[in-house]
Amino acid sequence: MKKTILSQTLCLAKEKVRHEIRYMTEKDLPAILQMASEEEWISDLVEFETFIEINPFGCFVCVKDNKVVGSIMTFHHTESAWIGNFIVSKKYRGRGIGKKLLSQAIEYLDRKKKKQIYLNADFDAENLYEKFGFKKIMPVNRWQGKTAKSIKNIEGLQESIPDVFDFIKLDASLWKDERFFLITQLSFLRYACSHYEPSGFLMYGGVGCVGTIGPWELKNGDKKVAEKLFISGLAKLKSRNKILLDVPAVNKEAERILAKYNFKNIGSTMFMCRGKLPKIDFDGIFSFATMGSMG
């Protein structure tokens, strides 16, 4: 009997060694990108490196059998935070790894005293998040389309960043939080179209042959400026095979513009929040900043 108990104890000890949650490093990124590729995520090395650079103690991996089998990243702003790039290798699902990674991320953000934690959830993962106190807010729709050769730049817009602080100020008025690091970092990684006032801006970039649009934000949801910004962004993305963006389902003006230019809704996630949701102005948020990972 004692031998059996000792054997079980040794097995558990070995299991603990093989199954470890630790901080993420850049050496882990190839394995994470491989998992992301298998799920057909739109993500790249630069995005992951940015997470680690800005928030090295808020990104975690699970190592099992000497392999990275799961990851989760956090990105926090002044009052709020996001959880993104949360993935567990298909071979290792159903073993509680996801719960442990999510618990680690939330514990970290709670220590940072963030009032809200946001994420975009696959519908089959909603129950997991609800167990950790997240509530459903609304669907976020992924739209896909391509540019037309006839689309040209619009007069009255400028393709540069006159002052990134204008963008930060507008973004803060919509999200009810200052997201300085996010907007500043995106300004280095992407191009932008902005209205002269500025009453709105749109950033665009790409991952391989895929073009992405976001953030796309407007003061007072200005319809005319919104469409002008969108057309100008399309004109700059002609070399991309397809263009993707994530749109809050409640922004019907964004949907109208996208449908007008033959974009299609190809899928949805659920925008969820842990904590009291502030009065976010979704009428002015035409597209989230990134594909599901930073808001």
LUMDREN-645971 format. One record per residue (C-alpha): x, y, z. Coordinates in pm, whole numbers, plus 32768, in hexadecimal, padded with zeros to 4 digits. Example, Ala and Ser with C-alpha at 12.3 -4.5 7.8 and 13.67 -1.06 7.14 Angstrom:
// LUMDREN-645971
84CE7E3E830C85577F9682CA
// end
This chain:
// LUMDREN-645971
800080008000811780F1806081CE809C7F1E809680EB7E528068823D7EFC81D9828E7EC981C082307D58809183127D2D814684307DDC8274840B7CF7819184077BC580E985477C38823B85E87C7582AC858D7B16816486137A8881A0875F7B3882FB87757A9E82758731794281528824796681C7898579AE81318AE3798E82428BE8796582898D3B78CA82988D45775083E28D9076A184378DDC753884C18C7A7516835C8BF9754582CD8CBE742083118BC6730482458ABC73B8812E8BB5740381258C31729D810F8AC972257FDD8A8E73027F458BD672877F838B72711D7ED28A2671547DA38AEA71CF7DBE8BD5709F7DEC8D06717C7E508E5270E37F828E9A71B580F48ECE7186823E8ED0723F8245904B726C80FA904B7328816E8F40741B82BF8FE9744E8206912B749D813B908175AF82778FF976548336914176308225921776CB81A1911F77CA82A7900E780D820C8F9E795780AB8F8278CB80EA8E7C77BD80EF8D0B781881278BB7777C80DE8A5577E881FB895F77B681A987EE77B8828A86CF774C839787D9770B82BA8882760681F889C77603808F894E75EF7FCF8A8A764B7FEE8C0276687F358D3476DE7F8D8EA576C87F108FDB777A7F209145770D7EB8924C78097E5A93B777E97E2394C278F27CDC9437797D7C9592FE78B27D4791D578187D2290D077077D668F5E76FA7DCE8EDA75A77E8F8DD174E87E028CCB75D57E3A8B75753F7E738A0C75A47EFD890A74B47DEA882374337EA486F174B27EA2877476187D4187FF76377C51877E773D7D5F876178497D1D88A579047E3F896178657D5F8A7677E37CC88AB1793A7E208ACC79D97E9D8BC378D37D628C9878ED7D738C957A687EDF8D067A5A7E8D8E26796D7D668EA07A3D7E2F8E897B807F3D8F627AE17E4390697A687D8F906D7BB77EDB90C17C5C7EF491E37B677D9C92537BE77CFE926B7A8E7B8E92C77A9E7B2D920B79647BC390E278AF7B4E90B077477B718F97764D7AD98F16750C7A658DB075447A1D8C95745878B88C2E7498791A8AD2750F79F68B6F761E78EF8C5A76B078998B6D77CF7A038B62783D7A1B8CDD784B78CF8CFF78FE79558C1E7A137A678D227A46796D8E427A5F79618EBC78F878158F34786A77A28F3B7702778A9098766D7751906A74F777CE8FAE73C578FA9030730678E08FE071957A098F9670B679DE902E6F5C7AA58FCA6E2B7AC6906E6CD87BB990E86BD47C0A922E6B287B97929D69D17C93932B68DA7BB5945A68A77BD194CC6A137CA996016A3D7D1C96DA6B5A7C2597D96BDD7C6D994C6BE67C5F99EB6D3D7D1398CB6DE77E7F98AE6E3B7F4B97716E4A802C97B06F71801097E770E38001995E71277FFC9922729B7FC797CB73347F449876746E7E1298E173A67DCF977273627E05971774D07D139827753D7C0597B774497C36964974A67C1A969E76187AD3975975E17A3E962075417ACA950E76237ABA95DF77647C22958577A97D75960577387E1A94FA76617F6095B4762C804A948C75F77F6093DD75047F259507741F8091957674308110941A73DD801E93F672BA80909547723581ED94B1720A8172936C716F806293E97084800794FA6F917EE795E56FD67DE596BC6F287D5897DB6FEE7C5E98F26FBE7CF79A4A6FDA7C2F9ABF71097C7099A371747B13991871A27B7E97B971547C9A96D270F67CD5957B70607E0D94A670777E6293936F837F7392916F5B7FA091286F01800B8FCB6F5F80A28F226E2E7FAD8F426D0E7E8D8F9F6DF77E38910C6E337DA6917D6F7F7CE692B66FE07CD6933471447CAF9400720E7BAD94C171427B1195C572247A3696F971FA79CF981B72D27850982172E5784496FF71EE786B97EF70C677DE97226FA2787C97E56E8379D497EA6F2079B796796F7B797F96146E127A9396F86D917B8996606E847B2295026E207B4995476CAB7C9E95E26CE37D0B94B16DAA7C9593C96C947D5894926B967E9694536C5B7E5792DC6C7F7E3892816B0F7F5C91916B1F7EAE90B16C1F7DE68F806BB47CE08FBB6CBF7C9390B76DD07C1090666F2B7B86913570477AC590F6718B798E91CC71B878AC91F872EA775A9167728876A4929A73107752938472197656937370FB76F8948F703A783B93C670227772929E6FA076C8937C6E9C781493FB6E1878AE92A16E0C7783920C6D55778E932B6C5D78F092C56BFC789891536BE5793190E56D2E78978FB16DCE78658F496F3779298E046F4F79108DBB70C378E08E40722279708E3A737F78D58EB574C379578FF27565795D8FAF76DC79B2907D780E7A17902B797379BE91527A5278CA926F7A2178B392D678B378E7944E787E7810950F778678E494BD7656787C957E751E785E945D742877BB95437326791195E172F979D5949972F879BE941671947AD1931271BB7B9A928972DE7D0C92D672E97D89917372B97CFF902172577C748FBC73A77DA38FED74867DBD915574FC7C6E91F974C1
// end
